[in-house]
Amino acid sequence: MASPIADGADRPQAGYPGALRPLTGELIATVLAGRGYAIETDPAGDLVGRWADSLIWFLRPGAAGELLQVRTVLAPTFAIEYVPALHAFCNAWNHDRLWPKAFVHVEDDGRARVCGEVITDLEHGVTPHQLDRLLHCGISTGCELAAEVARLPGGVLP
């Protein structure tokens, strides 16, 4: 049975829908393009896209690049005095939701921002269909986090 996503054995998503494939940057880019998402490769070679004011990176950490990390870096920044409130927000978020994991990052300039991430171990491979669902989860929940953080007091957009 051919994949409903792509035809042709030489295409990144070709093949039986249940066949596991190694996680590659090309497969991630192809799945995202299939949804019509505009992404770029940053200077470090990582895939990144913009959703509203936030940036979402599609990373592959791990010894063999087997981990899928969808990291959302939210646009608003906060003065350092807001860090305790941001920690409280992230703790409440993480208590009530599975995805994305929310955390506070203080940048070199002393401004703080909230980030979110969804990480999945794909050491044994992934089907294009599974990858599509995982990417959608990371993007949609990252956007939900961004919408909530945008309502917090003290946030400044770049």
N, C-alpha and C positions, 0 to 999 in steps of 0.2 A: 504494500500500500504506500503510495507516494505521500510526502508531507503536504498538507494543505497550505503551508507557508511558502514553499519554494519548490520548483521543479529543477531537474538537472543535477547530476551527481557532483558536478564541480562547484555548486553554489554552497555557501556556508550553512544554509538551513536545509539542504536537501537530505533526503533519506527518510527512513521510517520514523514516524513521530516519537516512538518510544525508545529509539536508540540513543544511548548516552554518548555525548561528545565531550572532549576536553573543553574547559572554559578558556576562551581566547578573547583577545580584544576585538578581533574581527567578528566573532560571533555576537558579542555584546553590541558592537556598532550596527551590525545587520539587523538584529532584533529591534533596536531603538529606531533605526531608519524605517523598518517595517511599520512602526506606529506613527511615522511621520515626524519624529522628534529631530530637531536640529542639534547636533553635537559637534564638538571640535576636539582636536587633540592638542593638549597644552604643551608647553616647552619640555616638560618632563616625560611626555609620551602618554599621559593619562587622558582618558575620555572625560569631557565635561560639557554640560549643557546648562542653559539658563531657563528657569521656570519662575515667571514673574520677576521679582527682584533677587531671588536666591540662586545660588549656583549648586549644581549637583554633580559630584564626581562619581565615576564608575571605575573603581580600583580593583586590582587583583593582587592583594598581598598574599603572603605564604611562600614557602620555599619554592614551590612550582607554580605560583600564581593561581592556586586552586581555590582561594577564598574570593567570594564576590562581596565587595563592600560598596554599598550605595550611600555616599556621604553627602548630606545637605548642609551647606554653609549658609545660614540665614543672613539676610542683608542688614537688618537693624544692628547697630552697635550701641553699647551702653557704657556709661561712665563706671569706673571701678566700684563706686559706692553701691551700685545696683547688683553686684555679684551675689550677696547673700539672698536677695529676692529671686535672682535667676536660678540659684541652686535650689531654692524651695520650689520654684516652678518646675524645674527638671525632675526633682524627686517626686512631685505629685504626678507629673506626666508619666514617668516610668512606673509608678505604682498602678496607675489606671489603664495603661496601654502597653501592648507588647512591642509595637513598632511605631516610629523608629526609637531607638535608644537616644535620649536627649542628654546633652552635657554642655557645660559652659567652657568656653575657651577664651583665655585672656591673651590678647595679641601683644606684640612687642611694644606697641605704642600706648599700652595701658587700657585700651578699650576692650570691652568684653562682648562676646556674641554667643548665641546658642547655636549648636550644631546638632544634627541628628544622623543616625546611621543604622542601616540594616546590614547585617553580615551573615553570610551563609557559606558553609563549608561544602564545596563541590569537588572534593578530592576524587570521587569516583565518576565524575562527569555530570552532565545535565542535558536534557533535551531542549531544543529551541523553544518548545511550548512551556516547559518549566521555567526556563530563563525569562521568557516574556512575562510570566506571572510574577517572578521574583523582582524583576526590574520595575514592573508596574507597582508592586507593593512598596518598594523603596521610594519611588517618585511620588506616589499619591500620599503616603503617610508623611513624607518629608514636606509636601505642600500643606498638609493639615497642620503640622507643627509650625510652619512658617506663618500660617494664618493666625494661630493662637499667639505666637510671639509678637506679631505685629500689633496686637491689642494691649501688650504690656506697657506700663508707663515708663518713660525715660528713653525709649528707643529712638535712635537717629538714623535715618536712611542716608546712604552715601550721596 
